[in-house]
Amino acid sequence: MPAWYYVSEGARFGPVDEAVLADLIREGRVVPETLVWTEGASWASARSSSVGYLFQHGPDAPPPIPPAAVDNRLAWALALTPVLFGFVDYALRRDANSAWASWIWFATNVIFVTADTWRLRVGGHAAPSNWWALLVPVYLVQRSRKLGHRFVIPAIWVGAFGFALCAGYAGSRLSVIENTSCRTVSKIILDAGGDPAICTSVFLREVGFEDEMSGIAYLSDNTVVEIRASVQGDQVITQFKGPRIKSK
């Protein structure tokens, strides 16, 4: 068992093993705020150290479950949520009120962190503060450090967040192209004369090349028209592929 040192009245005492430390806790000579140290760790309060379980469940409680036996499913879910919400952000690129998705992401992080810290404490481990739900990568790093795990899960979060940023950028870019095409469609109809109508929305999809797209423009008179859009430098070139037809 590891040897422990502790601070009492400004002096350092030890080494003692975990059983003796439990006796000191039982006697009240070591309290949750007492600074303790063991090899491979830094000085920290007894409550936040790996012997913190002695305060949570009593000095006679068994030691924490082995780190290898800790259930990491919630931590993995936290690491992968950016991927899920990256897809959501891309899918909602046309929704002007899609900011609600960010609140759902935040609430999901809070729920997962709260559940994971509860599970760690039940297993006898000192858990990071629930406040780190505000900074999930910091929570995952602290979690890995406390359990002695490699920083694989935090690294996965960083990669997933990078993916989410790319998906959000792609969605925003497509949204800009659609809005520009919609304005062009309205101008083409206005210049052509005839029945007045304006474009209300455009839905595009890529065809073959990143800057070549086709889709449908919805008009204010309940008609639709197939269009083709291409990006040439800073310009979006939009053309009709067929006549206006009544929307079904």
Backbone hydrogen bonds in HBPLUS format (Angstrom, degrees):
<---DONOR---> <-ACCEPTOR-->    atom                        ^
c    i                          cat <-CA-CA->   ^        H-A-AA   ^      H-
h    n   atom  resd res      DA  || num        DHA   H-A  angle D-A-AA Bond
n    s   type  num  typ     dist DA aas  dist angle  dist       angle   num
A0004-TRP N   A0016-VAL O   2.69 MM  12  5.13 159.8  1.73 146.9 154.3     1
A0016-VAL N   A0004-TRP O   2.81 MM  12  5.13 145.3  1.93 136.1 147.7     2
A0005-TYR N   A0037-TRP O   2.87 MM  32  5.19 155.2  1.93 152.6 159.4     3
A0037-TRP N   A0005-TYR O   2.87 MM  32  5.19 145.7  1.99 146.4 149.1     4
A0006-TYR N   A0013-PHE O   2.89 MM   7  5.35 155.9  1.95 144.6 152.6     5
A0013-PHE N   A0006-TYR O   2.75 MM   7  5.35 162.6  1.78 164.6 170.5     6
A0007-VAL N   A0035-LEU O   3.01 MM  28  5.49 143.8  2.14 155.8 159.9     7
A0008-SER N   A0011-ALA O   2.84 MM   3  5.37 158.6  1.89 153.7 160.2     8
A0011-ALA N   A0008-SER O   3.01 MM   3  5.37 163.9  2.03 114.9 120.1     9
A0021-LEU N   A0017-ASP O   2.98 MM   4  6.29 157.2  2.04 151.1 158.5    10
A0022-ALA N   A0018-GLU O   2.89 MM   4  6.14 146.9  2.00 142.8 151.2    11
A0023-ASP N   A0019-ALA O   3.09 MM   4  6.46 147.1  2.20 139.6 148.2    12
A0023-ASP N   A0020-VAL O   3.02 MM   3  4.98 115.6  2.45  92.5 108.5    13
A0024-LEU N   A0020-VAL O   2.92 MM   4  6.29 153.0  2.00 150.8 158.4    14
A0025-ILE N   A0021-LEU O   2.95 MM   4  6.25 147.6  2.06 145.0 153.8    15
A0026-ARG N   A0022-ALA O   2.93 MM   4  6.17 155.1  1.99 144.8 151.9    16
A0027-GLU N   A0023-ASP O   2.92 MM   4  6.18 145.2  2.04 144.5 154.0    17
A0029-ARG N   A0024-LEU O   2.88 MM   5  5.20 137.3  2.07 161.4 160.2    18
A0030-VAL N   A0024-LEU O   3.26 MM   6  5.49 148.1  2.37 115.2 112.7    19
A0028-GLY N   A0025-ILE O   3.02 MM   3  4.97 147.0  2.13  97.2 107.7    20
A0034-THR N   A0031-VAL O   2.92 MM   3  5.31 160.8  1.96 118.6 125.0    21
A0047-ARG N   A0032-PRO O   3.00 MM  15  4.62 159.3  2.04 140.4 133.9    22
A0046-ALA N   A0034-THR O   2.72 MM  12  5.56 134.5  1.93 150.1 163.5    23
A0036-VAL N   A0044-ALA O   2.80 MM   8  5.67 162.3  1.83 160.3 161.8    24
A0044-ALA N   A0036-VAL O   3.14 MM   8  5.67 157.3  2.19 151.3 157.8    25
A0041-ALA N   A0038-THR O   3.08 MM   3  5.71 145.7  2.20 147.7 146.6    26
A0048-SER N   A0045-SER O   3.06 MM   3  5.46 126.1  2.36 106.6 119.1    27
A0049-SER N   A0046-ALA O   3.29 MM   3  5.16 154.2  2.36  98.2 105.8    28
A0052-GLY N   A0049-SER O   3.02 MM   3  5.32 155.4  2.08 115.6 117.3    29
A0054-LEU N   A0051-VAL O   3.01 MM   3  5.77 159.3  2.05 119.9 125.5    30
A0055-PHE N   A0052-GLY O   2.98 MM   3  5.62 150.6  2.07 116.9 124.4    31
A0056-GLN N   A0052-GLY O   3.34 MM   4  6.70 147.8  2.45 140.6 149.7    32
A0057-HIS N   A0053-TYR O   2.94 MM   4  5.95 164.4  1.97 155.8 156.7    33
A0058-GLY N   A0054-LEU O   3.08 MM   4  4.90 121.1  2.44 109.7 120.5    34
A0061-ALA N   A0058-GLY O   3.01 MM   3  5.48 163.3  2.04 121.5 123.9    35
A0065-ILE N   A0123-GLY O   3.04 MM  58  5.72 159.0  2.09 160.8 167.2    36
A0069-ALA N   A0066-PRO O   2.79 MM   3  5.34 150.4  1.87 117.6 127.1    37
A0070-VAL N   A0067-PRO O   3.17 MM   3  5.26 161.8  2.20 105.0 110.7    38
A0076-TRP N   A0072-ASN O   2.91 MM   4  6.18 157.5  1.96 158.4 164.8    39
A0077-ALA N   A0073-ARG O   2.89 MM   4  6.13 151.9  1.97 144.1 152.5    40
A0078-LEU N   A0074-LEU O   2.90 MM   4  6.18 154.5  1.96 145.3 151.7    41
A0079-ALA N   A0075-ALA O   2.98 MM   4  6.26 153.2  2.05 143.7 151.1    42
A0080-LEU N   A0076-TRP O   3.01 MM   4  6.22 137.7  2.19 144.2 154.9    43
A0080-LEU N   A0077-ALA O   3.21 MM   3  5.20 129.7  2.48  94.1 107.0    44
A0081-THR N   A0077-ALA O   3.00 MM   4  6.06 123.6  2.33 146.3 159.0    45
A0083-VAL N   A0080-LEU O   3.00 MM   3  5.55 134.0  2.21 114.5 125.7    46
A0085-PHE N   A0081-THR O   2.97 MM   4  6.21 172.7  1.98 165.7 166.5    47
A0086-GLY N   A0082-PRO O   2.76 MM   4  5.75 126.9  2.04 134.3 148.4    48
A0086-GLY N   A0083-VAL O   3.16 MM   3  4.94 129.4  2.43  90.5 104.5    49
A0087-PHE N   A0083-VAL O   3.13 MM   4  6.49 153.5  2.20 150.8 155.3    50
A0088-VAL N   A0084-LEU O   3.05 MM   4  6.41 155.4  2.11 143.1 150.6    51
A0089-ASP N   A0085-PHE O   2.85 MM   4  5.87 158.9  1.90 136.9 142.6    52
A0090-TYR N   A0086-GLY O   3.03 MM   4  6.25 154.1  2.10 142.8 149.7    53
A0091-ALA N   A0087-PHE O   2.86 MM   4  6.10 160.5  1.90 151.6 157.1    54
A0092-LEU N   A0088-VAL O   2.94 MM   4  6.11 141.7  2.09 147.2 157.4    55
A0093-ARG N   A0090-TYR O   3.28 MM   3  5.26 157.3  2.33 111.3 110.4    56
A0095-ASP N   A0092-LEU O   2.96 MM   3  5.27 160.3  2.00 115.1 121.7    57
A0098-SER N   A0095-ASP O   3.19 MM   3  5.23 144.4  2.32 120.7 115.8    58
A0101-ALA N   A0098-SER O   3.01 MM   3  5.81 158.9  2.06 121.5 126.5    59
A0102-SER N   A0099-ALA O   3.00 MM   3  5.54 137.1  2.18 112.3 122.4    60
A0103-TRP N   A0100-TRP O   3.12 MM   3  5.18 121.3  2.48  95.8 110.1    61
A0104-ILE N   A0100-TRP O   3.09 MM   4  6.46 150.3  2.18 147.7 156.0    62
A0105-TRP N   A0101-ALA O   2.98 MM   4  6.25 153.7  2.05 145.1 152.3    63
A0106-PHE N   A0102-SER O   2.95 MM   4  6.23 160.1  1.99 146.6 151.5    64
A0107-ALA N   A0103-TRP O   2.90 MM   4  6.12 163.8  1.93 148.7 152.9    65
A0108-THR N   A0104-ILE O   2.86 MM   4  6.04 153.8  1.92 147.5 155.0    66
A0109-ASN N   A0105-TRP O   2.99 MM   4  6.30 156.3  2.04 150.7 156.6    67
A0110-VAL N   A0106-PHE O   3.02 MM   4  6.36 159.1  2.07 151.8 157.2    68
A0111-ILE N   A0107-ALA O   2.97 MM   4  6.21 163.0  2.00 151.6 155.8    69
A0112-PHE N   A0108-THR O   2.95 MM   4  6.14 169.4  1.96 154.9 157.7    70
A0113-VAL N   A0109-ASN O   2.89 MM   4  6.00 166.1  1.91 153.8 157.9    71
A0114-THR N   A0110-VAL O   2.95 MM   4  6.01 165.6  1.97 149.2 153.8    72
A0115-ALA N   A0111-ILE O   2.98 MM   4  6.14 164.5  2.00 150.0 154.5    73
A0116-ASP N   A0112-PHE O   2.86 MM   4  5.98 154.5  1.93 145.7 153.5    74
A0117-THR N   A0113-VAL O   2.88 MM   4  6.06 165.3  1.91 156.6 159.4    75
A0118-TRP N   A0114-THR O   3.10 MM   4  6.24 155.8  2.16 143.4 150.3    76
A0119-ARG N   A0115-ALA O   3.02 MM   4  6.24 155.1  2.08 142.8 149.6    77
A0120-LEU N   A0116-ASP O   2.92 MM   4  6.20 154.1  1.99 149.2 156.3    78
A0121-ARG N   A0117-THR O   3.00 MM   4  6.21 161.9  2.03 149.2 153.4    79
A0122-VAL N   A0118-TRP O   2.96 MM   4  6.18 157.2  2.01 149.5 156.1    80
A0123-GLY N   A0119-ARG O   3.07 MM   4  6.27 143.0  2.21 138.4 148.1    81
A0123-GLY N   A0120-LEU O   3.10 MM   3  5.06 121.2  2.46  91.6 106.6    82
A0125-HIS N   A0120-LEU O   2.93 MM   5  5.30 158.0  1.98 152.5 145.1    83
A0124-GLY N   A0121-ARG O   2.88 MM   3  4.94 158.1  1.92 105.0 111.1    84
A0132-TRP N   A0129-SER O   3.11 MM   3  5.86 163.6  2.14 117.0 121.6    85
A0133-ALA N   A0130-ASN O   2.99 MM   3  5.82 157.0  2.04 122.9 125.6    86
A0134-LEU N   A0131-TRP O   3.05 MM   3  6.07 173.5  2.05 126.3 128.4    87
A0135-LEU N   A0132-TRP O   2.92 MM   3  5.04 145.5  2.04 101.0 111.4    88
A0138-VAL N   A0135-LEU O   3.05 MM   3  5.57 123.8  2.38 112.8 126.1    89
A0139-TYR N   A0135-LEU O   3.13 MM   4  6.49 157.5  2.18 151.4 158.4    90
A0140-LEU N   A0136-VAL O   2.93 MM   4  6.22 162.5  1.97 160.2 164.1    91
A0141-VAL N   A0137-PRO O   2.96 MM   4  6.16 151.1  2.04 143.6 151.4    92
A0142-GLN N   A0138-VAL O   2.92 MM   4  6.14 170.2  1.93 155.4 157.7    93
A0143-ARG N   A0139-TYR O   2.83 MM   4  6.01 157.1  1.88 150.3 157.6    94
A0144-SER N   A0140-LEU O   3.00 MM   4  6.13 163.1  2.03 143.2 147.3    95
A0145-ARG N   A0141-VAL O   2.93 MM   4  6.18 156.9  1.99 150.2 157.1    96
A0146-LYS N   A0142-GLN O   2.93 MM   4  6.12 163.2  1.95 153.3 156.9    97
A0147-LEU N   A0143-ARG O   3.08 MM   4  6.26 150.3  2.17 148.1 156.0    98
A0148-GLY N   A0144-SER O   2.89 MM   4  5.83 114.9  2.33 136.4 152.2    99
A0149-HIS N   A0144-SER O   2.82 MM   5  4.75 142.8  1.95 145.4 148.0   100
A0148-GLY N   A0145-ARG O   3.22 MM   3  5.04 145.8  2.34  93.9 103.9   101
A0155-ALA N   A0151-PHE O   3.26 MM   4  6.26 151.1  2.35 132.0 140.1   102
A0156-ILE N   A0152-VAL O   2.89 MM   4  6.21 150.0  1.98 151.9 160.9   103
A0157-TRP N   A0153-ILE O   3.03 MM   4  6.36 153.1  2.11 150.3 157.4   104
A0158-VAL N   A0154-PRO O   3.09 MM   4  6.45 156.1  2.15 148.5 153.9   105
A0159-GLY N   A0155-ALA O   3.10 MM   4  6.44 160.5  2.14 149.8 154.3   106
A0160-ALA N   A0156-ILE O   2.84 MM   4  6.08 159.1  1.88 152.6 158.9   107
A0161-PHE N   A0157-TRP O   2.79 MM   4  5.99 154.4  1.86 153.3 160.3   108
A0162-GLY N   A0158-VAL O   3.00 MM   4  6.23 151.9  2.08 144.2 151.8   109
A0163-PHE N   A0159-GLY O   3.02 MM   4  6.35 151.8  2.10 144.5 151.9   110
A0164-ALA N   A0160-ALA O   2.95 MM   4  6.27 154.1  2.02 144.8 151.8   111
A0165-LEU N   A0161-PHE O   2.96 MM   4  6.29 152.3  2.04 148.7 155.4   112
A0166-CYS N   A0162-GLY O   3.07 MM   4  6.37 157.2  2.12 147.3 153.2   113
A0167-ALA N   A0163-PHE O   2.87 MM   4  6.16 159.2  1.91 154.5 160.5   114
A0168-GLY N   A0164-ALA O   2.88 MM   4  6.05 157.5  1.93 146.4 152.8   115
A0169-TYR N   A0165-LEU O   2.91 MM   4  6.12 153.5  1.98 145.5 152.7   116
A0170-ALA N   A0166-CYS O   2.90 MM   4  6.15 163.0  1.93 150.6 155.1   117
A0171-GLY N   A0167-ALA O   2.92 MM   4  6.13 160.2  1.96 149.4 154.8   118
A0172-SER N   A0168-GLY O   2.93 MM   4  6.09 156.8  1.98 145.4 151.8   119
A0173-ARG N   A0169-TYR O   2.85 MM   4  6.05 160.6  1.89 154.3 159.6   120
A0174-LEU N   A0170-ALA O   3.02 MM   4  6.22 164.3  2.05 149.1 153.1   121
A0175-SER N   A0171-GLY O   2.98 MM   4  6.12 151.8  2.06 142.5 150.8   122
A0176-VAL N   A0172-SER O   3.00 MM   4  6.28 152.4  2.07 148.0 154.4   123
A0177-ILE N   A0173-ARG O   3.06 MM   4  6.39 158.7  2.11 150.0 155.5   124
A0178-GLU N   A0174-LEU O   2.90 MM   4  6.14 159.6  1.94 151.7 157.2   125
A0179-ASN N   A0175-SER O   2.98 MM   4  6.18 161.7  2.01 149.3 153.9   126
A0180-THR N   A0176-VAL O   2.95 MM   4  6.15 158.6  2.00 148.6 154.7   127
A0181-SER N   A0177-ILE O   2.90 MM   4  6.08 160.0  1.94 149.2 155.0   128
A0182-CYS N   A0178-GLU O   2.90 MM   4  6.10 150.7  1.99 146.3 154.5   129
A0183-ARG N   A0179-ASN O   3.15 MM   4  6.46 155.7  2.21 146.3 151.2   130
A0184-THR N   A0180-THR O   3.06 MM   4  6.35 153.4  2.14 146.2 154.0   131
A0185-VAL N   A0181-SER O   2.86 MM   4  6.13 156.0  1.92 152.0 158.1   132
A0186-SER N   A0182-CYS O   3.14 MM   4  6.42 160.4  2.18 147.5 151.9   133
A0187-LYS N   A0183-ARG O   3.08 MM   4  6.35 152.6  2.15 143.5 150.8   134
A0188-ILE N   A0184-THR O   2.87 MM   4  6.17 155.8  1.93 153.4 159.9   135
A0189-ILE N   A0185-VAL O   3.08 MM   4  6.31 163.7  2.10 153.9 157.2   136
A0190-LEU N   A0186-SER O   2.99 MM   4  6.15 158.0  2.04 144.8 151.4   137
A0191-ASP N   A0187-LYS O   2.88 MM   4  6.03 161.4  1.91 152.1 156.5   138
A0192-ALA N   A0188-ILE O   3.03 MM   4  6.15 141.1  2.18 140.1 150.5   139
A0193-GLY N   A0190-LEU O   3.31 MM   3  5.41 149.1  2.42  99.9 108.5   140
A0220-SER N   A0198-ILE O   2.82 MM  22  5.46 142.7  1.96 152.0 164.4   141
A0200-THR N   A0218-TYR O   2.73 MM  18  5.67 171.9  1.74 158.4 161.3   142
A0218-TYR N   A0201-SER O   2.82 MM  17  5.35 171.1  1.83 164.2 167.4   143
A0203-PHE N   A0216-ILE O   3.02 MM  13  5.56 161.4  2.05 155.7 161.5   144
A0216-ILE N   A0203-PHE O   3.06 MM  13  5.56 146.6  2.17 148.4 154.3   145
A0205-ARG N   A0214-SER O   2.88 MM   9  5.67 145.4  2.00 148.1 157.3   146
A0214-SER N   A0205-ARG O   2.99 MM   9  5.67 156.4  2.05 158.8 162.0   147
A0207-VAL N   A0212-GLU O   2.91 MM   5  5.80 167.0  1.93 151.1 149.3   148
A0209-PHE N   A0207-VAL O   2.92 MM   2  5.73 138.7  2.09  99.7  90.6   149
A0212-GLU N   A0209-PHE O   3.19 MM   3  5.26 168.1  2.21 109.5 112.4   150
A0231-VAL N   A0211-ASP O   2.99 MM  20  5.08 150.6  2.08 138.3 146.5   151
A0213-MET N   A0229-ALA O   2.81 MM  16  5.12 161.0  1.85 169.8 169.4   152
A0229-ALA N   A0213-MET O   2.84 MM  16  5.12 166.5  1.86 138.0 142.6   153
A0215-GLY N   A0227-ILE O   3.06 MM  12  5.50 155.3  2.12 148.9 149.2   154
A0227-ILE N   A0215-GLY O   2.96 MM  12  5.50 165.7  1.98 138.6 142.3   155
A0217-ALA N   A0225-VAL O   2.89 MM   8  5.36 164.7  1.91 153.1 158.1   156
A0225-VAL N   A0217-ALA O   3.05 MM   8  5.36 147.2  2.16 143.6 153.1   157
A0219-LEU N   A0223-THR O   2.89 MM   4  5.37 164.0  1.92 173.3 168.0   158
A0222-ASN N   A0219-LEU O   3.27 MM   3  5.73 140.5  2.43 122.0 120.6   159
A0247-SER N   A0222-ASN O   2.82 MM  25  5.54 167.1  1.84 150.2 146.5   160
A0224-VAL N   A0245-ILE O   2.75 MM  21  5.49 154.2  1.82 156.9 165.5   161
A0245-ILE N   A0224-VAL O   2.91 MM  21  5.49 162.0  1.94 157.2 163.0   162
A0241-LYS N   A0226-GLU O   2.80 MM  15  5.25 171.9  1.81 138.8 136.8   163
A0228-ARG N   A0239-GLN O   2.81 MM  11  5.27 154.8  1.87 153.0 159.2   164
A0239-GLN N   A0228-ARG O   2.86 MM  11  5.27 158.6  1.91 154.9 161.8   165
A0230-SER N   A0237-ILE O   2.88 MM   7  5.23 150.4  1.97 143.3 153.1   166
A0237-ILE N   A0230-SER O   2.78 MM   7  5.23 160.5  1.82 166.5 164.7   167
A0232-GLN N   A0235-GLN O   2.84 MM   3  5.24 161.3  1.87 152.1 157.9   168
A0235-GLN N   A0232-GLN O   3.08 MM   3  5.24 163.3  2.10 123.8 125.0   169
